């Protein structure tokens, strides 16, 4: 099996096994929302406690990319996102609703808002839905205005009215906002997104870039208990390449993330199984050895798009290791322990986004 054949096999598994789960048992037809997770068999949802806007947005993105076969489902998800999660009284988007569809967690969460921009921009572009593109623009403007923090950064969470900050800047929401703005730029052609991306990544570099390793830390530099996640180094490596030097400004991310990739592979990837550990300390020691599927997909994507032919030559073997360790006839394994045991048996509705975006970068 070469890399091309392996990639085709992954995509076939996605189309034939993964997508049908979320049009069928993974979808609550009454509320018109994706369930949070399916059991390991893929035949029944876990008991519903909440539905998150972010999960709905990720599913909207997935079905927006599924061609005409996903069109009807994508249209339903867009309407559900707007109807269920928009805070019409105070602006922005609720974090979650309860099992009956009533607002549950009314936090204004940057991670959630970033995925609304991401999914609406992609959906609007794919199907020519002007309302979705306008939603992406309006949500982006709200983010810049209401989540503003110090030094060009953005807060991770505020209360429902945006009056008080409940979490300061964090790496992960800033990364996904960068991803969202790249998609919004492509979808709208609005060069203002270029400026916004440059400002954001320059601010991120000043506050999160760990100079000795080139890695992007999870918490602002100097925070006690900070950590480096190999999966996020791979994700940022790909994002920086997508942004290009003209949008990275004076961040220095291209050079730094080349070193971060090497650091993450050396310290965070098992040389035998190819499995990616969850987190490291700043010296490269493993803090959390859990192997989460999303980190594996980011490793695949980074390898596939790496400029070094020696690195790219490892793709064929890595696809094989990934498929054997994480894909099943019923779907996938969400997490394994370092010893290979299943650490999480259910299948969350958020994971197909990771699979799809990784597979899209493969040859």
Backbone torsions as a table, in degrees:
resi	resn	phi	psi	omega
1	UNK	NA	120.9	174.0
2	UNK	-90.9	176.7	-175.9
3	UNK	-62.3	-36.1	-179.2
4	UNK	-64.9	-45.1	178.6
5	UNK	-66.2	-41.1	179.1
6	UNK	-62.6	-42.0	178.8
7	UNK	-64.4	-40.7	178.4
8	UNK	-62.5	-36.3	178.6
9	UNK	-66.3	-40.7	177.7
10	UNK	-63.2	-44.2	-179.0
11	UNK	-66.2	-37.3	178.6
12	UNK	-64.2	-42.3	177.3
13	UNK	-62.1	-39.7	179.1
14	UNK	-63.4	-48.1	-176.3
15	UNK	-68.0	-39.6	-172.8
16	UNK	-90.0	-26.8	-174.5
17	UNK	-112.7	-48.9	-172.7
18	UNK	-74.0	-54.6	-175.2
19	UNK	-57.3	-44.7	-179.7
20	UNK	-60.0	-26.6	178.2
21	UNK	-59.3	-37.2	-170.4
22	UNK	-96.5	-5.1	166.6
23	UNK	-93.4	-18.4	-176.6
24	UNK	-109.2	-107.5	-173.8
25	UNK	-63.6	-20.9	-179.7
26	UNK	-85.0	1.4	-176.1
27	UNK	-117.5	128.4	174.7
28	UNK	-86.8	102.2	-174.7
29	UNK	-68.2	-26.7	-179.1
30	UNK	-70.7	-47.0	178.6
31	UNK	-87.9	-13.2	-177.3
32	UNK	59.2	46.3	179.1
33	UNK	-136.4	149.3	173.5
34	UNK	-72.0	136.5	171.7
35	UNK	-61.0	157.5	180.0
36	UNK	-66.4	-35.9	-177.0
37	UNK	-162.1	154.0	172.4
38	UNK	-106.1	155.9	174.6
39	UNK	-70.3	173.6	-174.2
40	UNK	-62.8	-25.2	179.6
41	UNK	-77.5	-18.0	-177.4
42	UNK	76.4	14.2	-176.0
43	UNK	-106.0	-16.3	-175.9
44	UNK	-147.1	143.0	175.6
45	UNK	-74.8	153.4	168.8
46	UNK	-67.8	156.6	178.9
47	UNK	-54.0	133.7	-175.7
48	UNK	-78.9	123.3	174.0
49	UNK	-111.5	-34.5	-178.7
50	UNK	-155.5	166.3	170.2
51	UNK	-132.1	127.9	-177.9
52	UNK	-99.9	143.7	175.8
53	UNK	-61.0	-39.1	-179.5
54	UNK	-61.1	-40.9	179.5
55	UNK	-65.8	-41.2	176.8
56	UNK	-61.8	-42.4	-179.5
57	UNK	-64.9	-42.5	178.9
58	UNK	-62.6	-41.4	177.8
59	UNK	-66.2	-36.2	175.4
60	UNK	-59.1	-44.6	178.4
61	UNK	-60.6	-48.1	-177.1
62	UNK	-57.6	-47.8	-176.8
63	UNK	-77.7	-18.5	171.9
64	UNK	-66.8	-28.8	-178.2
65	UNK	-94.3	1.6	-173.5
66	UNK	-89.7	12.9	178.7
67	UNK	73.0	-162.3	-177.2
68	UNK	-64.0	-25.6	179.6
69	UNK	-66.6	-23.8	-179.0
70	UNK	-102.5	-2.0	-171.4
71	UNK	-60.2	-50.2	-176.7
72	UNK	-61.8	-41.1	-179.9
73	UNK	-67.8	-38.7	177.9
74	UNK	-62.2	-42.7	178.6
75	UNK	-60.6	-41.6	178.4
76	UNK	-62.8	-44.8	-177.7
77	UNK	-66.1	-36.5	177.7
78	UNK	-63.6	-45.7	179.3
79	UNK	-64.7	-38.2	178.9
80	UNK	-66.0	-40.2	178.1
81	UNK	-58.6	-49.4	-178.4
82	UNK	-66.6	-43.0	-174.6
83	UNK	-72.4	-38.3	-169.9
84	UNK	-91.9	-35.9	-167.5
85	UNK	-112.1	-11.8	179.9
86	UNK	-71.4	130.3	176.0
87	UNK	-90.5	95.3	-174.7
88	UNK	-74.1	-19.2	-179.4
89	UNK	-81.9	-43.2	-172.8
90	UNK	-118.5	0.2	178.5
91	UNK	87.1	160.6	178.9
92	UNK	77.1	-157.1	-170.0
93	UNK	-133.7	136.6	174.5
94	UNK	-66.7	150.7	175.7
95	UNK	-71.1	-44.4	-176.8
96	UNK	-155.6	162.6	171.0
97	UNK	-122.3	164.2	-177.9
98	UNK	-84.4	-173.2	-175.1
99	UNK	-65.0	-17.0	176.9
100	UNK	-99.1	-2.2	178.3
101	UNK	92.7	9.7	177.5
102	UNK	-90.7	148.0	-179.3
103	UNK	-50.4	132.8	-178.6
104	UNK	-115.0	-70.3	175.7
105	UNK	-102.9	111.0	-175.1
106	UNK	-94.2	11.1	175.3
107	UNK	-52.8	141.8	172.5
108	UNK	-95.8	104.8	-167.6
109	UNK	-107.7	124.1	-176.4
110	UNK	-63.1	-40.3	178.3
111	UNK	-55.8	-46.5	178.2
112	UNK	-62.1	-47.4	-177.8
113	UNK	-63.4	-36.6	177.3
114	UNK	-61.5	-40.6	-179.4
115	UNK	-73.4	-27.1	172.9
116	UNK	-63.8	-45.6	177.1
117	UNK	-59.9	-49.5	-177.3
118	UNK	-56.8	-52.5	-174.5
119	UNK	-71.4	-42.0	-178.7
120	UNK	-67.0	-37.8	177.2
121	UNK	-63.8	-45.5	-179.4
122	UNK	-66.0	-44.2	179.2
123	UNK	-64.3	-45.9	-179.8
124	UNK	-60.8	-40.3	178.6
125	UNK	-68.4	-43.7	-175.0
126	UNK	-64.2	-39.9	-173.2
127	UNK	-113.3	5.2	178.7
128	UNK	66.5	37.3	-178.4
129	UNK	-95.6	102.7	-176.0
130	UNK	-61.3	-35.8	-179.2
131	UNK	-62.0	-37.1	179.4
132	UNK	-68.7	-41.4	177.6
133	UNK	-64.0	-37.3	177.7
134	UNK	-67.7	-37.2	176.0
135	UNK	-61.6	-41.5	178.0
136	UNK	-63.0	-43.0	179.0
137	UNK	-64.9	-46.9	-177.6
138	UNK	-64.0	-41.3	179.5
139	UNK	-67.6	-36.6	176.5
140	UNK	-63.0	-44.1	179.1
141	UNK	-62.9	-39.9	177.8
142	UNK	-63.6	-41.3	178.8
143	UNK	-57.9	-49.8	-177.1
144	UNK	-61.6	-39.0	-176.1
145	UNK	-79.2	-45.1	-168.1
146	UNK	-95.4	-24.8	-177.6
147	UNK	-95.8	4.5	-173.5
148	UNK	-55.4	133.9	176.4
149	UNK	-125.2	-158.2	-177.6
150	UNK	-82.0	155.5	168.8
151	UNK	54.5	36.6	177.2
152	UNK	80.8	1.9	179.6
153	UNK	-86.9	174.6	178.2
154	UNK	-129.7	140.0	178.0
155	UNK	-68.5	151.9	-178.2
156	UNK	-81.5	-28.7	-177.5
157	UNK	-158.9	146.2	175.0
158	UNK	-134.1	168.9	176.5
159	UNK	-72.6	177.8	-172.8
160	UNK	-58.2	-32.5	-176.4
161	UNK	-94.5	3.4	-176.1
162	UNK	65.9	15.4	-174.7
163	UNK	-81.4	-31.3	-177.5
164	UNK	-135.0	144.0	-179.9
165	UNK	-81.8	127.7	177.0
166	UNK	-106.0	-13.7	172.8
167	UNK	-154.4	128.4	177.1
168	UNK	-74.3	-171.0	-174.7
169	UNK	-60.2	138.0	175.9
170	UNK	-133.1	152.2	-176.9
171	UNK	-61.5	-48.9	-168.2
172	UNK	-60.7	-47.5	177.1
173	UNK	-62.2	-34.9	179.7
174	UNK	-67.2	-37.3	177.2
175	UNK	-63.6	-46.7	-177.2
176	UNK	-72.0	-25.3	173.1
177	UNK	-69.8	-39.1	174.5
178	UNK	-58.0	-47.0	177.3
179	UNK	-58.4	-44.6	-178.4
180	UNK	-64.2	-42.4	-178.4
181	UNK	-69.5	-31.0	174.3
182	UNK	-63.5	-42.3	178.6
183	UNK	-68.7	-40.3	179.9
184	UNK	-65.1	-37.5	177.1
185	UNK	-61.7	-44.3	-179.7
186	UNK	-67.2	-37.8	-176.2
187	UNK	-74.0	-37.2	-173.8
188	UNK	-101.8	-22.3	-174.2
189	UNK	73.2	10.3	-176.7
190	UNK	-83.4	114.2	-177.3
191	UNK	-68.3	-13.6	176.4
192	UNK	-60.6	-27.9	177.6
193	UNK	-67.4	-32.4	176.5
194	UNK	-60.2	-46.5	179.5
195	UNK	-62.0	-42.6	-179.6
196	UNK	-63.6	-41.2	178.9
197	UNK	-62.8	-46.3	-179.2
198	UNK	-59.9	-46.5	178.9
199	UNK	-60.2	-40.6	-176.6
200	UNK	-68.6	-47.0	-177.0
201	UNK	-70.6	-30.7	174.8
202	UNK	-66.1	-41.1	177.1
203	UNK	-65.8	-40.5	178.2
204	UNK	-61.3	-44.5	-179.3
205	UNK	-62.0	-39.5	-179.8
206	UNK	-65.1	-30.2	-170.0
207	UNK	-111.9	-17.4	-175.0
208	UNK	-126.7	-11.1	-174.1
209	UNK	-80.1	114.5	-179.9
210	UNK	-83.0	102.0	-169.8
211	UNK	-57.8	-42.3	-177.0
212	UNK	-60.0	-32.1	-176.4
213	UNK	-109.7	-17.2	-173.6
214	UNK	80.5	1.6	-177.0
215	UNK	-80.7	153.2	171.3
216	UNK	-91.3	118.5	-179.4
217	UNK	-75.6	158.8	179.3
218	UNK	-75.3	-33.4	-177.9
219	UNK	-118.1	160.0	178.1
220	UNK	-53.6	144.4	-178.9
221	UNK	-52.6	138.5	179.6
222	UNK	90.3	-7.3	178.8
223	UNK	-72.9	133.2	178.6
224	UNK	-60.6	138.9	178.1
225	UNK	73.4	20.5	179.3
226	UNK	-62.0	161.1	-179.0
227	UNK	-147.7	161.8	177.0
228	UNK	-119.0	125.6	180.0
229	UNK	-103.9	116.7	179.7
230	UNK	-53.4	-41.4	-179.4
231	UNK	-59.0	-36.7	179.5
232	UNK	-74.9	-28.0	174.0
233	UNK	-65.0	-42.5	178.2
234	UNK	-65.2	-38.0	-179.5
235	UNK	-67.7	-44.5	177.3
236	UNK	-65.4	-36.0	178.2
237	UNK	-56.8	-45.6	179.4
238	UNK	-68.3	-44.0	-178.8
239	UNK	-61.1	-41.8	179.9
240	UNK	-62.9	-38.0	177.5
241	UNK	-65.7	-38.9	178.5
242	UNK	-67.0	-37.5	-179.2
243	UNK	-68.3	-39.8	-177.5
244	UNK	78.9	157.8	-175.6
245	UNK	-58.2	-32.9	-175.9
246	UNK	-66.8	-23.5	179.6
247	UNK	-101.3	-11.3	-179.9
248	UNK	-84.0	-11.6	174.6
249	UNK	56.9	-132.8	-179.7
250	UNK	-98.6	23.8	-175.5
251	UNK	-71.1	-28.3	-175.7
252	UNK	72.8	14.9	-172.6
253	UNK	-68.4	-34.0	-177.8
254	UNK	-59.2	-51.0	179.9
255	UNK	-65.5	-44.1	-177.4
256	UNK	-62.6	-44.5	-174.8
257	UNK	-73.7	-22.6	170.9
258	UNK	-63.0	-40.3	176.4
259	UNK	-71.5	-37.3	179.3
260	UNK	-62.7	-39.5	177.3
261	UNK	-58.0	-49.6	-178.8
262	UNK	-63.3	-40.5	179.3
263	UNK	-63.5	-44.3	-178.7
264	UNK	-65.5	-39.4	178.2
265	UNK	-66.2	-45.3	-177.1
266	UNK	-63.2	-44.2	-171.6
267	UNK	-102.2	-21.8	-170.8
268	UNK	-115.1	-0.8	-179.2
269	UNK	-117.4	126.0	177.3
270	UNK	-67.5	121.3	-175.3
271	UNK	-66.9	-19.1	-179.2
272	UNK	-90.6	-53.0	-176.0
273	UNK	-87.9	-18.3	-175.5
274	UNK	75.5	8.3	-176.2
275	UNK	-79.2	141.3	-177.3
276	UNK	-97.5	126.9	178.3
277	UNK	-75.7	157.6	-174.6
278	UNK	-71.4	-46.1	-175.4
279	UNK	-155.4	155.3	180.0
280	UNK	-128.1	161.3	168.4
281	UNK	-88.2	-177.8	-172.6
282	UNK	-72.5	-10.3	174.8
283	UNK	-97.8	-3.2	178.1
284	UNK	97.0	4.8	176.7
285	UNK	-77.4	139.2	-178.9
286	UNK	-70.6	123.4	175.5
287	UNK	-92.4	-45.1	-179.1
288	UNK	-129.9	114.1	-175.7
289	UNK	-88.5	1.8	178.3
290	UNK	-56.7	137.7	-179.9
291	UNK	-106.0	101.7	-177.6
292	UNK	-93.8	139.3	-172.6
293	UNK	-60.6	-35.2	-176.9
294	UNK	-62.6	-35.3	179.8
295	UNK	-68.0	-33.4	177.4
296	UNK	-65.9	-41.0	-179.5
297	UNK	-66.6	-35.8	178.0
298	UNK	-67.7	-34.4	176.3
299	UNK	-63.7	-44.7	177.2
300	UNK	-58.1	-45.9	-176.9
301	UNK	-66.0	-40.4	179.9
302	UNK	-66.6	-41.1	176.8
303	UNK	-60.6	-46.5	-174.6
304	UNK	-62.9	-28.2	-175.6
305	UNK	-108.6	9.8	-178.5
306	UNK	-73.3	144.1	-178.5
307	UNK	-76.9	-13.7	-177.4
308	UNK	-90.7	122.5	-177.9
309	UNK	-65.1	-29.0	177.7
310	UNK	-66.0	-41.3	177.0
311	UNK	-65.5	-47.3	-178.3
312	UNK	-61.5	-27.6	179.9
313	UNK	-66.8	-15.5	178.4
314	UNK	-84.0	-4.5	-172.7
315	UNK	-63.9	-44.2	-177.4
316	UNK	-56.1	-49.9	-179.1
317	UNK	-64.6	-38.7	-177.2
318	UNK	-68.7	-36.7	175.6
319	UNK	-59.2	-44.4	180.0
320	UNK	-62.8	-43.5	178.9
321	UNK	-64.5	-41.5	179.7
322	UNK	-62.5	-50.0	-176.8
323	UNK	-61.2	-42.5	-178.3
324	UNK	-67.1	-36.8	-172.9
325	UNK	-88.1	-29.7	-169.1
326	UNK	-122.6	-15.3	179.3
327	UNK	-102.9	145.9	180.0
328	UNK	-132.7	165.4	176.2
329	UNK	-62.1	-23.4	179.9
330	UNK	-91.1	-17.3	-176.4
331	UNK	159.3	-99.2	-177.6
332	UNK	-158.6	169.0	171.8
333	UNK	-104.6	121.3	-175.0
334	UNK	-71.3	-44.7	-178.1
335	UNK	-144.3	142.1	169.2
336	UNK	-122.7	154.9	172.9
337	UNK	-79.8	172.4	179.5
338	UNK	-60.1	-29.5	-179.9
339	UNK	-84.8	-3.4	175.6
340	UNK	99.7	-2.5	179.3
341	UNK	-74.4	149.6	177.3
342	UNK	-67.0	120.8	-178.6
343	UNK	-100.2	-17.3	174.6
344	UNK	-147.3	119.2	-171.3
345	UNK	-91.8	-24.0	-177.4
346	UNK	-79.5	168.2	-178.6
347	UNK	-119.5	105.6	-177.8
348	UNK	-72.1	150.1	-179.9
349	UNK	-69.5	-13.1	-178.8
350	UNK	-82.3	-18.0	-172.5
351	UNK	-72.8	-34.5	179.0
352	UNK	-54.3	-30.4	174.6
353	UNK	-57.9	-44.6	-179.9
354	UNK	-64.9	-42.9	179.7
355	UNK	-62.3	-49.2	-176.4
356	UNK	-62.3	-46.1	-177.7
357	UNK	-66.3	-34.4	176.9
358	UNK	-69.4	-48.2	-177.0
359	UNK	-62.3	-30.2	179.9
360	UNK	-65.4	-21.9	-178.9
361	UNK	-92.9	-8.6	-177.5
362	UNK	-78.0	157.8	-178.1
363	UNK	-67.5	NA	NA
